[in-house]
Amino acid sequence: MVLKPDEEFVKNCLAKTLGATRAYEGEDPPDIYLEMNGEKIAVEITRLSPVSFAADGTIQNRHSQDYFGLNLCNDLNSNLRNNVTSEIDILLTLYVPVENGRKFKKELNEFVRRFISGNIQIGDREKVELSGSKVEIVAIPNRNHSEKKIVGAVVNTNSSAHILSNAQVTLADRIQDKVEKCKEIKQEGVIWLALFNDYWLADHETYEMAINSLRISHYFERIYVVMDTGAVHQIY
């Protein structure tokens, strides 16, 4: 098994912080093993990401929805940047998820082309609805520090603004998923869970509160949260 970049990052952070004598890949599961004080510890690694919710309340992959919008903005910048005058940049705000991605992409392209083809001035803005989703566009002063002429912000209408609630949902989802997966681990002994935090609004204290409020049965002797700074925090 080849570790993903974030898994490799978590492995190195754990080994350094906890003083492991050896850290190496596992059989998936577990993702890695740590050797500490003569003990071989199985560690499963997963990512804590922001979530969104479908109409029926089920969890969705917010990253795929958000990146859909960000990728559209990047495509528009690549294709239309030369059509924007030098003193102006374009800021797009897209509301995701969208119902029909292909139709939305086509209508968005036509909308942006029409907006920048006019005699636009700094401060000009427009709000429209394309394929059932809101879009806002505004002409802003040129930002000399950036090469992009068309930049985007994405608003996920299915996400919750409550940080602790999001942390509780994503933490519960990840623990339950890994409890099931780690039943396949053949070695008898200690199993830890390491969580790479990809939800920048939540810190380790948020996850401590979240896990203390949950009633989830699991067999992980320890649970760690690893921040993108490399800081390692034990929350269980």
Salt bridges, closest charged atoms under 4 A:
ASP6 OD2 - ARG47 NH2 3.08
GLU8 OE2 - LYS11 NZ 3.22
ASP28 OD1 - LYS181 NZ 2.84
GLU35 OE2 - ARG22 NH1 3.52
GLU44 OE2 - LYS178 NZ 3.07
GLU44 OE2 - LYS181 NZ 3.45
ASP66 OD2 - ARG62 NE 2.94
ASP89 OD2 - ARG143 NE 2.96
ASP89 OD1 - LYS149 NZ 2.94
GLU126 OE2 - ARG114 NH2 2.85
ASP173 OD2 - ARG174 NH2 3.20
ASP177 OD2 - ARG174 NH1 3.45
GLU180 OE1 - LYS183 NZ 3.23
ASP198 OD2 - ARG47 NH1 2.91
ASP198 OD2 - HIS63 NE2 2.66
